[in-house]
Amino acid sequence: MQDNPFAPPSAAADVSAGRGLVFSPEGAAVVSSLATWMRGLSIILYIGVGFLVLGSFAFLAVGKSGAMVGMIGFLILGVLLGLAAKWLRGAAEGFERGVMSDDEMTIGMGFRNLRAYLILAGLASVLSLANTVYQVVG
């Protein structure tokens, strides 16, 4: 039987080696670059969490009526942004670790973290769109 020269690297891997995934050096570089970008974005999100926490304490410093509601709102946004940053960093680590060790389970954990991040980002986008429509129409 002749080997297919156009087959991806994983299709040409030795089944008896016990490796589930085989990444080419180019594929590993792409995933590493993606992980770097996701890690960088998570750092930016963590900085945003810090600003939200500082902003929540600024509501207390002002001391006007409704300051407690504003503080709680900022803290809730900070928690949600912190979760998004945690999930994005977890996805980056899972992808990079999984590619380097050819471990399917680690890559799967990275995809689960990425899915959770994308669900949260999608919900935030829909709520932002609904708020904009409400302000324009209402």
Backbone as a printed PyTorch tensor [residue, N CA C, xyz], in Angstrom:
tensor([[[  0.8360,  -1.1710,   0.0000],
         [  0.0000,   0.0000,   0.0000],
         [  0.8930,   1.2510,   0.0000]],

        [[  0.5820,   2.2090,  -0.8480],
         [  1.4020,   3.4010,  -0.9970],
         [  0.8960,   4.4960,  -0.0520]],

        [[  1.8360,   5.2310,   0.5630],
         [  1.4770,   6.3310,   1.4560],
         [  0.9970,   7.5230,   0.6430]],

        [[  0.0290,   8.2170,   1.1820],
         [ -0.5110,   9.4060,   0.5470],
         [  0.4050,  10.5920,   0.8670]],

        [[  1.0440,  11.2090,  -0.1330],
         [  1.9570,  12.3210,   0.1630],
         [  1.2090,  13.5900,   0.5830]],

        [[ -0.1090,  13.6490,   0.3480],
         [ -0.8820,  14.8260,   0.6950],
         [ -1.6050,  14.6820,   2.0300]],

        [[ -1.4030,  13.5710,   2.7040],
         [ -2.0600,  13.3260,   3.9870],
         [ -1.4710,  14.2430,   5.0600]],

        [[ -2.3130,  14.6970,   6.0120],
         [ -1.7710,  15.5060,   7.1160],
         [ -0.8240,  14.6680,   7.9640]],

        [[  0.0410,  15.3080,   8.7480],
         [  1.0270,  14.5580,   9.5320],
         [  0.3900,  13.5500,  10.4860]],

        [[ -0.7760,  13.8620,  11.0390],
         [ -1.3880,  12.9390,  11.9940],
         [ -1.8480,  11.6560,  11.3020]],

        [[ -2.1590,  11.7190,  10.0090],
         [ -2.6030,  10.5280,   9.3070],
         [ -1.4260,   9.5990,   8.9990]],

        [[ -0.2240,  10.1400,   8.9590],
         [  0.9400,   9.3320,   8.6480],
         [  1.6730,   8.8660,   9.9010]],

        [[  1.1230,   9.1420,  11.0930],
         [  1.7950,   8.7710,  12.3400],
         [  1.7350,   7.2680,  12.5530]],

        [[  2.7170,   6.7840,  13.2420],
         [  2.7760,   5.3670,  13.5720],
         [  1.7660,   5.0750,  14.6760]],

        [[  0.7930,   4.2310,  14.3980],
         [ -0.2700,   3.9310,  15.3520],
         [  0.2920,   3.1940,  16.5570]],

        [[  1.3000,   2.3940,  16.3780],
         [  1.8440,   1.6180,  17.4800],
         [  2.6280,   2.4780,  18.4660]],

        [[  2.9280,   3.7270,  18.1050],
         [  3.6900,   4.5990,  19.0040],
         [  2.8390,   5.0650,  20.1740]],

        [[  1.5130,   4.9630,  20.0770],
         [  0.6350,   5.3430,  21.1710],
         [  0.3810,   6.8290,  21.2640]],

        [[  0.7060,   7.5590,  20.2490],
         [  0.4810,   9.0090,  20.2660],
         [ -0.8160,   9.3100,  19.5590]],

        [[ -1.6740,  10.0830,  20.2280],
         [ -2.9540,  10.4140,  19.6390],
         [ -2.8700,  11.5420,  18.6320]],

        [[ -1.9650,  12.4830,  18.8570],
         [ -1.8470,  13.6490,  17.9970],
         [ -0.4050,  13.8200,  17.5680]],

        [[ -0.2290,  14.3000,  16.3670],
         [  1.1120,  14.6400,  15.8930],
         [  0.9940,  15.9940,  15.2070]],

        [[  1.7230,  16.9730,  15.7080],
         [  1.6990,  18.3070,  15.1280],
         [  3.0010,  18.5490,  14.3840]],

        [[  2.8750,  19.1640,  13.2290],
         [  4.0620,  19.5610,  12.4940],
         [  4.6830,  20.7590,  13.2200]],

        [[  5.9250,  21.0750,  12.9370],
         [  6.5320,  22.2540,  13.5700],
         [  5.7780,  23.5430,  13.2400]],

        [[  5.2500,  23.6250,  12.0190],
         [  4.4810,  24.8140,  11.6400],
         [  3.1800,  24.8910,  12.4420]],

        [[  2.5120,  23.7550,  12.6110],
         [  1.2820,  23.7260,  13.4020],
         [  1.5330,  24.0720,  14.8490]],

        [[  2.6150,  23.5640,  15.4000],
         [  2.9670,  23.8890,  16.7870],
         [  3.2720,  25.3740,  16.9310]],

        [[  3.9100,  25.9740,  15.9300],
         [  4.2140,  27.4100,  15.9790],
         [  2.9410,  28.2410,  15.9290]],

        [[  1.9630,  27.8110,  15.1230],
         [  0.6930,  28.5350,  15.0340],
         [ -0.0400,  28.4820,  16.3760]],

        [[ -0.0860,  27.3040,  16.9680],
         [ -0.7760,  27.1610,  18.2590],
         [ -0.0380,  27.9430,  19.3370]],

        [[  1.2720,  27.9490,  19.3060],
         [  2.0510,  28.7190,  20.2770],
         [  1.7790,  30.2170,  20.1280]],

        [[  1.6880,  30.6830,  18.8880],
         [  1.3730,  32.0940,  18.6460],
         [ -0.0350,  32.4270,  19.1400]],

        [[ -0.9880,  31.5470,  18.8880],
         [ -2.3530,  31.7460,  19.3710],
         [ -2.3810,  31.7980,  20.8910]],

        [[ -1.6340,  30.9090,  21.5320],
         [ -1.5820,  30.8920,  22.9950],
         [ -0.9660,  32.1800,  23.5340]],

        [[  0.0280,  32.6970,  22.8520],
         [  0.6500,  33.9510,  23.2790],
         [ -0.3440,  35.0980,  23.2030]],

        [[ -1.1120,  35.1590,  22.1250],
         [ -2.1200,  36.2150,  21.9920],
         [ -3.2080,  36.0810,  23.0570]],

        [[ -3.6470,  34.8550,  23.3210],
         [ -4.6830,  34.6620,  24.3410],
         [ -4.1460,  35.0280,  25.7270]],

        [[ -2.8970,  34.6840,  26.0020],
         [ -2.2920,  35.0490,  27.2790],
         [ -2.1870,  36.5690,  27.4070]],

        [[ -1.7990,  37.2470,  26.3310],
         [ -1.7210,  38.7120,  26.3450],
         [ -3.0670,  39.3610,  26.5800]],

        [[ -4.1040,  38.8350,  25.9240],
         [ -5.4540,  39.3680,  26.1360],
         [ -5.9230,  39.1280,  27.5670]],

        [[ -5.5550,  37.9920,  28.1350],
         [ -5.9630,  37.7290,  29.5200],
         [ -5.2800,  38.7050,  30.4790]],

        [[ -4.0460,  39.1000,  30.1840],
         [ -3.3700,  40.1010,  31.0200],
         [ -4.1130,  41.4310,  30.9470]],

        [[ -4.5380,  41.8110,  29.7500],
         [ -5.3050,  43.0490,  29.5940],
         [ -6.6100,  42.9590,  30.3710]],

        [[ -7.2560,  41.7970,  30.3420],
         [ -8.4980,  41.6230,  31.1020],
         [ -8.2450,  41.7040,  32.6000]],

        [[ -7.1400,  41.1370,  33.0800],
         [ -6.8110,  41.2310,  34.4990],
         [ -6.5630,  42.6840,  34.9100]],

        [[ -5.9510,  43.4670,  34.0430],
         [ -5.7610,  44.8960,  34.3240],
         [ -7.1200,  45.5860,  34.4130]],

        [[ -8.0500,  45.2070,  33.5180],
         [ -9.4090,  45.7480,  33.5780],
         [-10.1010,  45.3950,  34.8820]],

        [[ -9.8600,  44.1870,  35.3920],
         [-10.4350,  43.7890,  36.6840],
         [ -9.9100,  44.7080,  37.7760]],

        [[ -8.6290,  44.9950,  37.7340],
         [ -8.0540,  45.9020,  38.7280],
         [ -8.6900,  47.2740,  38.6860]],

        [[ -8.9140,  47.8140,  37.4940],
         [ -9.5660,  49.1120,  37.3770],
         [-11.0090,  49.0690,  37.8700]],

        [[-11.7090,  47.9730,  37.6070],
         [-13.0850,  47.8560,  38.0950],
         [-13.1370,  47.7960,  39.6220]],

        [[-12.2010,  47.0980,  40.2240],
         [-12.1590,  47.0390,  41.6900],
         [-11.8430,  48.4200,  42.2590]],

        [[-10.8820,  49.1160,  41.6590],
         [-10.5870,  50.4820,  42.1080],
         [-11.7980,  51.3950,  41.9110]],

        [[-12.4800,  51.2380,  40.7920],
         [-13.6720,  52.0370,  40.5340],
         [-14.7810,  51.7550,  41.5250]],

        [[-14.8980,  50.5090,  41.9530],
         [-15.9430,  50.1880,  42.9240],
         [-15.6700,  50.8790,  44.2570]],

        [[-14.3940,  50.9960,  44.6410],
         [-14.0770,  51.7140,  45.8780],
         [-14.2250,  53.2230,  45.7000]],

        [[-14.1070,  53.7080,  44.4840],
         [-14.3270,  55.1270,  44.2220],
         [-15.7830,  55.5040,  44.4740]],

        [[-16.7050,  54.5770,  44.2200],
         [-18.1070,  54.8420,  44.5320],
         [-18.2860,  55.0870,  46.0280]],

        [[-17.5890,  54.3540,  46.8440],
         [-17.6800,  54.5600,  48.2920],
         [-17.0720,  55.8850,  48.7040]],

        [[-15.9940,  56.2950,  48.0330],
         [-15.3350,  57.5500,  48.3780],
         [-16.2160,  58.7480,  48.0570]],

        [[-17.0150,  58.6390,  46.9930],
         [-17.9030,  59.7340,  46.6160],
         [-19.0130,  59.8730,  47.6490]],

        [[-19.5680,  58.7480,  48.0860],
         [-20.5470,  58.7410,  49.1630],
         [-21.9200,  59.2670,  48.8080]],

        [[-22.2860,  59.3580,  47.5620],
         [-23.6190,  59.8190,  47.1810],
         [-24.6220,  58.6760,  47.3170]],

        [[-25.8840,  59.0050,  47.1770],
         [-26.9090,  57.9660,  47.2270],
         [-26.7490,  57.0490,  46.0090]],

        [[-26.9240,  55.7930,  46.2170],
         [-26.7520,  54.8180,  45.1490],
         [-25.3240,  54.3690,  44.9740]],

        [[-24.4360,  54.8160,  45.8650],
         [-23.0270,  54.4330,  45.7420],
         [-22.8470,  52.9380,  45.9710]],

        [[-23.6450,  52.3710,  46.8760],
         [-23.5200,  50.9450,  47.1600],
         [-23.9450,  50.1140,  45.9560]],

        [[-24.9810,  50.5580,  45.2540],
         [-25.4330,  49.8460,  44.0540],
         [-24.3580,  49.9020,  42.9790]],

        [[-23.7440,  51.0660,  42.7960],
         [-22.6690,  51.2020,  41.8250],
         [-21.4740,  50.3420,  42.1890]],

        [[-21.1540,  50.2860,  43.4720],
         [-20.0290,  49.4720,  43.9170],
         [-20.2890,  47.9940,  43.6480]],

        [[-21.4900,  47.5460,  43.9770],
         [-21.8310,  46.1360,  43.7500],
         [-21.8260,  45.8240,  42.2510]],

        [[-22.3290,  46.7390,  41.4340],
         [-22.3260,  46.5470,  39.9910],
         [-20.9200,  46.4260,  39.4330]],

        [[-20.0170,  47.2990,  39.8850],
         [-18.6300,  47.2250,  39.4240],
         [-17.9620,  45.9350,  39.8850]],

        [[-18.2570,  45.5010,  41.1140],
         [-17.6640,  44.2570,  41.6090],
         [-18.1680,  43.0530,  40.8190]],

        [[-19.4630,  43.0530,  40.4600],
         [-20.0020,  41.9500,  39.6540],
         [-19.3290,  41.9300,  38.2850]],

        [[-19.1770,  43.1010,  37.6710],
         [-18.4750,  43.1730,  36.3830],
         [-17.0310,  42.7080,  36.5230]],

        [[-16.3940,  43.0590,  37.6410],
         [-15.0180,  42.6190,  37.8780],
         [-14.9080,  41.1070,  37.9950]],

        [[-15.8900,  40.4920,  38.6720],
         [-15.8800,  39.0280,  38.8050],
         [-16.0690,  38.3760,  37.4420]],

        [[-16.9990,  38.8930,  36.6410],
         [-17.2260,  38.3220,  35.3130],
         [-16.0030,  38.4930,  34.4080]],

        [[-15.3840,  39.6490,  34.4740],
         [-14.1850,  39.8800,  33.6780],
         [-13.0350,  38.9980,  34.1640]],

        [[-12.9460,  38.7870,  35.4730],
         [-11.9270,  37.8990,  36.0240],
         [-12.1280,  36.4600,  35.5590]],

        [[-13.3970,  36.0060,  35.5180],
         [-13.6810,  34.6650,  35.0030],
         [-13.2790,  34.5470,  33.5410]],

        [[-13.5960,  35.5700,  32.7600],
         [-13.2260,  35.5480,  31.3410],
         [-11.7050,  35.4580,  31.1920]],

        [[-10.9730,  36.2270,  31.9820],
         [ -9.5080,  36.2000,  31.9040],
         [ -8.9660,  34.8430,  32.3330]],

        [[ -9.5500,  34.2580,  33.3730],
         [ -9.1040,  32.9420,  33.8500],
         [ -9.3330,  31.8740,  32.7900]],

        [[-10.5010,  31.9050,  32.1560],
         [-10.8140,  30.9100,  31.1300],
         [ -9.9200,  31.0800,  29.9020]],

        [[ -9.6580,  32.3120,  29.5320],
         [ -8.8020,  32.5500,  28.3660],
         [ -7.3710,  32.0950,  28.6430]],

        [[ -6.8630,  32.3760,  29.8250],
         [ -5.5160,  31.9180,  30.1760],
         [ -5.4690,  30.3890,  30.2520]],

        [[ -6.5360,  29.7670,  30.7820],
         [ -6.5950,  28.3100,  30.8370],
         [ -6.6100,  27.6810,  29.4500]],

        [[ -7.3100,  28.3330,  28.5250],
         [ -7.3250,  27.8380,  27.1440],
         [ -5.9400,  27.9310,  26.5220]],

        [[ -5.2550,  29.0400,  26.7440],
         [ -3.9060,  29.2060,  26.1920],
         [ -2.9590,  28.1480,  26.7490]],

        [[ -3.0190,  27.9280,  28.0570],
         [ -2.1330,  26.9290,  28.6600],
         [ -2.4640,  25.5210,  28.1720]],

        [[ -3.7630,  25.2100,  28.0520],
         [ -4.1590,  23.8890,  27.5840],
         [ -3.7160,  23.6200,  26.1580]],

        [[ -3.8780,  24.6120,  25.2890],
         [ -3.4550,  24.4350,  23.8980],
         [ -1.9500,  24.2320,  23.8130]],

        [[ -1.2140,  25.1130,  24.4720],
         [  0.2410,  25.0400,  24.3500],
         [  0.7860,  23.7570,  24.9820]],

        [[  0.3030,  23.4130,  26.1530],
         [  0.7810,  22.1990,  26.8120],
         [  0.3780,  20.9520,  26.0260]],

        [[ -0.8360,  20.9630,  25.4790],
         [ -1.3080,  19.8150,  24.7180],
         [ -0.5490,  19.6010,  23.4340]],

        [[ -0.1880,  20.6820,  22.7570],
         [  0.5630,  20.5590,  21.5010],
         [  1.9790,  20.0790,  21.7740]],

        [[  2.5700,  20.5870,  22.8290],
         [  3.9510,  20.2040,  23.1220],
         [  4.0490,  18.7520,  23.6040]],

        [[  3.0010,  18.2600,  24.2700],
         [  3.0680,  16.8900,  24.7910],
         [  2.2270,  15.9110,  23.9780]],

        [[  1.5630,  16.3890,  22.9320],
         [  0.6720,  15.5620,  22.1040],
         [ -0.4090,  14.8830,  22.9480]],

        [[ -0.9790,  15.6220,  23.8950],
         [ -1.9900,  15.0810,  24.7960],
         [ -3.3620,  15.6070,  24.3930]],

        [[ -4.2460,  14.6930,  24.0040],
         [ -5.5900,  15.0780,  23.5700],
         [ -6.4210,  15.6620,  24.7070]],

        [[ -6.2690,  15.1220,  25.9070],
         [ -7.0720,  15.5790,  27.0430],
         [ -6.7440,  17.0270,  27.4120]],

        [[ -5.4830,  17.3970,  27.3540],
         [ -5.0850,  18.7600,  27.6760],
         [ -5.6230,  19.7450,  26.6480]],

        [[ -5.5820,  19.3640,  25.3830],
         [ -6.1500,  20.2220,  24.3480],
         [ -7.6610,  20.3240,  24.5310]],

        [[ -8.2970,  19.2240,  24.9190],
         [ -9.7280,  19.2490,  25.1940],
         [-10.0700,  20.2110,  26.3200]],

        [[ -9.2480,  20.2380,  27.3720],
         [ -9.4670,  21.1930,  28.4670],
         [ -9.3070,  22.6280,  27.9610]],

        [[ -8.3570,  22.8300,  27.0670],
         [ -8.1910,  24.1570,  26.4810],
         [ -9.4150,  24.5800,  25.6950]],

        [[ -9.9860,  23.6440,  24.9330],
         [-11.2040,  23.9690,  24.1830],
         [-12.3870,  24.2210,  25.1100]],

        [[-12.4720,  23.5000,  26.2310],
         [-13.5640,  23.7540,  27.1770],
         [-13.4410,  25.1430,  27.7880]],

        [[-12.2150,  25.5410,  28.1310],
         [-12.0070,  26.8830,  28.6640],
         [-12.3210,  27.9430,  27.6150]],

        [[-11.9120,  27.6850,  26.3710],
         [-12.1940,  28.6400,  25.3020],
         [-13.7020,  28.7480,  25.0580]],

        [[-14.4130,  27.6220,  25.1180],
         [-15.8700,  27.6430,  24.9420],
         [-16.5320,  28.4820,  26.0320]],

        [[-16.1160,  28.3090,  27.2830],
         [-16.6890,  29.0840,  28.3890],
         [-16.4240,  30.5710,  28.1870]],

        [[-15.2030,  30.9140,  27.7590],
         [-14.8820,  32.3170,  27.4940],
         [-15.7570,  32.8780,  26.3740]],

        [[-15.9070,  32.1260,  25.2970],
         [-16.6900,  32.6100,  24.1600],
         [-18.1660,  32.7430,  24.5120]],

        [[-18.6930,  31.8560,  25.3480],
         [-20.0860,  31.9770,  25.7910],
         [-20.2570,  33.2630,  26.5980]],

        [[-19.3420,  33.5230,  27.5310],
         [-19.4200,  34.7370,  28.3330],
         [-19.2670,  35.9820,  27.4610]],

        [[-18.3370,  35.9600,  26.5190],
         [-18.1480,  37.1070,  25.6260],
         [-19.3730,  37.3080,  24.7350]],

        [[-19.9790,  36.2140,  24.2870],
         [-21.1850,  36.3140,  23.4690],
         [-22.3510,  36.8870,  24.2530]],

        [[-22.5270,  36.4350,  25.4900],
         [-23.6030,  36.9830,  26.3250],
         [-23.3880,  38.4690,  26.5920]],

        [[-22.1470,  38.8520,  26.8470],
         [-21.8520,  40.2670,  27.0640],
         [-22.1450,  41.0820,  25.8060]],

        [[-21.8470,  40.5440,  24.6430],
         [-22.1270,  41.2440,  23.3920],
         [-23.6260,  41.4080,  23.1650]],

        [[-24.3830,  40.3570,  23.4340],
         [-25.8360,  40.4310,  23.2560],
         [-26.4400,  41.4300,  24.2340]],

        [[-25.9870,  41.4140,  25.4900],
         [-26.5080,  42.3740,  26.4730],
         [-26.1310,  43.8050,  26.1000]],

        [[-24.9260,  43.9920,  25.5830],
         [-24.5140,  45.3260,  25.1560],
         [-25.3520,  45.8050,  23.9710]],

        [[-25.6110,  44.9160,  23.0290],
         [-26.4560,  45.2640,  21.8910],
         [-27.8690,  45.5950,  22.3420]],

        [[-28.4170,  44.7870,  23.2630],
         [-29.7600,  45.0590,  23.7700],
         [-29.8210,  46.3990,  24.4930]],

        [[-28.7870,  46.7210,  25.2510],
         [-28.7500,  48.0060,  25.9510],
         [-28.7020,  49.1630,  24.9540]],

        [[-27.9130,  49.0180,  23.8920],
         [-27.8200,  50.0720,  22.8790],
         [-29.1610,  50.2650,  22.1740]],

        [[-29.8040,  49.1680,  21.8090],
         [-31.1160,  49.2600,  21.1540],
         [-32.1260,  49.9150,  22.0990]],

        [[-32.0830,  49.5450,  23.3610],
         [-33.0180,  50.1140,  24.3360],
         [-32.8000,  51.6260,  24.4750]],

        [[-31.5380,  52.0570,  24.4880],
         [-31.2630,  53.4920,  24.6320],
         [-31.6430,  54.2670,  23.3790]],

        [[-31.4860,  53.6690,  22.2200],
         [-31.8240,  54.3620,  20.9810],
         [-33.3430,  54.4220,  20.8070]],

        [[-34.0110,  53.3070,  21.0440],
         [-35.4550,  53.2320,  20.8190],
         [-36.2190,  53.8220,  21.9860]],

        [[-35.7660,  53.5160,  23.2020],
         [-36.5100,  53.8920,  24.4150],
         [-36.2990,  55.2970,  24.7560]]])
